């Protein structure tokens, strides 16, 4: 077994292990729904929204986060920059879906790292 094969096996056995780091969430992307896939959603932060001179809206924040999941769990698709993705907020299904804008997406050895952004009140 090569090093690359061992890393591929470790995606679910270690990095996306629901007993360790990951949570099962429902993800909607590109018109498809992926139920209860293991993901790691990290860095959920609110930053002050950049306010333009002519923009008088206050109280809005830019929320940024990073999604890690296996490409195979998203039907082999790599999310494209500029598209939208929805992720539910409760493990095991149900709950509220939060919609994110995909700021960047990288896939290495079958593992996706997707930077997400959303405007929140």
C-alpha positions as CSV (number, residue, x, y, z in Angstrom):
1,X,0.0,0.0,0.0
2,X,1.4,3.4,-1.0
3,X,1.5,6.5,1.1
4,X,-1.2,8.0,-1.2
5,X,-3.4,5.0,-0.6
6,X,-3.0,5.3,3.2
7,X,-3.9,9.0,3.1
8,X,-7.0,8.2,1.0
9,X,-8.1,5.6,3.6
10,X,-7.5,8.1,6.4
11,X,-10.0,10.6,5.1
12,X,-12.9,8.8,6.7
13,X,-11.0,6.8,9.3
14,X,-9.3,9.7,10.9
15,X,-10.0,13.2,9.5
16,X,-13.8,12.7,9.0
17,X,-14.3,10.3,11.9
18,X,-17.6,11.3,13.5
19,X,-16.4,10.0,16.9
20,X,-13.4,12.4,16.8
21,X,-13.7,15.6,14.6
22,X,-16.6,15.4,12.2
23,X,-20.3,15.8,12.4
24,X,-23.0,14.4,10.1
25,X,-24.8,17.2,8.3
26,X,-27.0,17.5,5.3
27,X,-25.4,19.5,2.5
28,X,-27.2,20.9,-0.6
29,X,-25.1,21.8,-3.6
30,X,-25.7,22.1,-7.3
31,X,-29.4,21.0,-7.0
32,X,-28.5,17.8,-5.1
33,X,-29.0,16.9,-1.4
34,X,-26.4,14.9,0.4
35,X,-27.9,13.5,3.6
36,X,-25.8,12.9,6.8
37,X,-22.3,13.2,5.3
38,X,-19.4,13.6,7.7
39,X,-18.0,17.2,7.6
40,X,-15.8,19.5,9.6
41,X,-17.0,23.1,9.7
42,X,-14.5,25.3,11.4
43,X,-13.7,28.9,11.9
44,X,-17.3,30.2,12.0
45,X,-16.5,33.9,12.7
46,X,-18.2,37.2,12.3
47,X,-16.2,40.1,10.9
48,X,-17.5,43.6,10.5
49,X,-18.8,43.9,7.1
50,X,-16.8,46.2,4.9
51,X,-18.9,49.3,4.6
52,X,-18.8,51.4,1.5
53,X,-19.0,55.2,1.6
54,X,-22.5,55.1,0.0
55,X,-23.6,52.1,2.1
56,X,-25.7,53.1,5.1
57,X,-26.7,49.6,6.3
58,X,-25.5,48.8,9.8
59,X,-25.5,45.6,11.8
60,X,-24.5,43.3,9.0
61,X,-21.5,41.0,9.4
62,X,-19.5,38.8,7.1
63,X,-19.4,35.2,8.4
64,X,-16.5,33.1,7.2
65,X,-15.9,29.4,7.7
66,X,-14.0,26.5,6.2
67,X,-15.7,23.3,5.2
68,X,-13.8,20.0,5.0
69,X,-15.4,16.9,3.5
70,X,-14.6,14.1,1.1
71,X,-15.2,14.8,-2.5
72,X,-16.9,11.4,-2.9
73,X,-19.5,12.4,-0.3
74,X,-20.5,15.3,-2.6
75,X,-21.1,12.9,-5.5
76,X,-17.5,13.4,-6.8
77,X,-18.1,17.2,-7.3
78,X,-15.8,19.9,-6.3
79,X,-17.7,23.1,-5.4
80,X,-16.9,26.0,-7.8
81,X,-16.0,29.5,-6.6
82,X,-18.9,31.9,-6.8
83,X,-21.6,29.3,-6.4
84,X,-23.8,28.7,-3.4
85,X,-23.9,25.8,-0.9
86,X,-26.4,25.1,2.0
87,X,-25.5,23.3,5.2
88,X,-28.0,22.4,7.9
89,X,-27.1,23.4,11.5
90,X,-28.1,20.2,13.3
91,X,-26.4,16.9,13.3
92,X,-28.6,14.1,12.1
93,X,-30.7,16.2,9.8
94,X,-33.4,18.8,10.2
95,X,-32.8,22.2,11.6
96,X,-32.2,25.4,9.7
97,X,-30.1,25.5,6.5
98,X,-27.6,28.3,6.2
99,X,-26.6,29.4,2.8
100,X,-23.0,30.2,2.0
101,X,-21.1,31.7,-0.9
102,X,-18.1,29.7,-2.0
103,X,-15.0,31.9,-1.9
104,X,-12.5,29.2,-2.8
105,X,-12.3,25.5,-3.2
106,X,-9.3,23.1,-3.2
107,X,-9.2,19.3,-3.5
108,X,-6.2,17.3,-2.4
109,X,-6.2,13.5,-2.4
110,X,-10.0,13.4,-2.4
111,X,-10.4,15.9,0.6
112,X,-12.1,19.2,-0.1
113,X,-11.2,22.4,1.6
114,X,-13.9,25.0,0.8
115,X,-13.8,28.5,2.1
116,X,-17.3,29.9,2.8
117,X,-18.8,33.3,3.3
118,X,-22.2,34.6,4.3
119,X,-23.8,37.9,5.3
120,X,-25.5,37.7,8.6
121,X,-27.4,40.2,10.9
